Every structure is written in structure tokens, then in C-alpha cells.
Amino acid sequence: MSIKNLLIEMKNMSELMVDLAYSAILFNSKAAAEEVLALENEVNSMNYEIKKESLVAARSYEDAEKLTALLEIAEAAESIANAAKDLADLVITGFKPHPVFKMVMEESDKSIVRVVIDEKSDLANNTLGDLLLVNRTGMRVIAIRRGSSWIYGPDKYTTLLANDTLILKGTDAGADLLEKLAAATCSLEDIPEELEDED
């Protein structure tokens, strides 16, 4: 994998880890916390690969100078991953979030919610690309819990199934819509394909 692709993967993975770590604390989910720990090992490995690739690619002092900036970005991404791991460790060790933490999360400009897809929900047996959830609700699926396994960083080709647990990030209004969709108390037909602009 090229340095560019490794950096893209590190950026995406470290961002996902932060969201998952906060979700783990908010929902007291050891499974989500353990996923963060597993991802942290992957980020560390990618950072090591970037260092190796940089050493091979540097053929002059000028090359080395240019690659230094990339190495610093990789180090920063690993630091973010390490911080997410620290959050996840709290859940693993039995930390119970103070009520103030939940208040902070509620006051945040982005909501993190967890929903379970009902068998009658329009979400079941559809891909994220077909559902257009981000366009319709402003909510992005961070991860999917299916049975005892996780699908993290799902893409437009990922199919949602009944009984999947979704962790999503977005707006309060979008969170309300997603909860109704997942519970089959409203349908996709009730929601336009594009969010209406707020005045």
C-alpha cells in the first residue's frame, strides 16, 4: 500500500476510533471498546509501515524533508488513536460515566445514537447507498453490530439487516428520524430524499 493510501486509511480509522470510543462510554459497551483496542493496533501497524516506506522512498536530503511532514501527520493520527484507546480503556476497566458526561454529549453539536433495526423497518435488507441516510436525515452510520461481530466504517454497498444494531452520528433531528425508521414507526416514503434547509 502506498504512503498516500496508508495515510487515508489512518485518518479514516482514527476518526472512527474516536466516535466508537465515545459511543462505548455513552452506551457502556465493552464490545465497542474492544473494537477500539483492535483498531488501535492496526493504526500502530500502519504508522510503522509509513515509516518503512518513507525510508525506502527518501533518496536525497530534499526527499527526506518532504517526507518528514507526512511522518508527522501519521504520528498525529496515531496520537488520536492512542487517545481513543485511553477512552475505551475506561469502559474495559468498568468506568461508569458521570451524569455530566451524558449532558455534555447531549449538548454537543453532533449526537451519537444507537438503534436496533426492527424486522418491519424500511432499513432492513437495503444498502446504505440506496437508503441515502446522510442526505435524508443527516445521520452517518459509524458502525454496525451484527450478532457478536462489528462492521466498522460501512460504505454505500453495505446492506443493513433486521436486528442489526447501528451506531450513528449526526443531528438531534436526524437521530429522532432514525429511531422512528429503525422501529418501523415511520417509512422512507415519509422522509424526503434531501434534508430541507433550515432557515
ABEGO torsion letter per residue (X at the ends): XBAAAAAAAAAAAAAAAAAAAAAAAAAGBAAAAAAAAAAAAAAAAAAAAAAAAAAAABABAAAAAAAAAAAAAAAAAAAAAAAAAAAAAAAAAGBBBBAAAAAAAAABABBBBBBBBBAABAABGBBAAAAGAAAAAGBBBABBBBEABBBBGBBAABBBBBGBBBBBBEBAAAAAAAAAAAAGABBAAABBABBBBBX
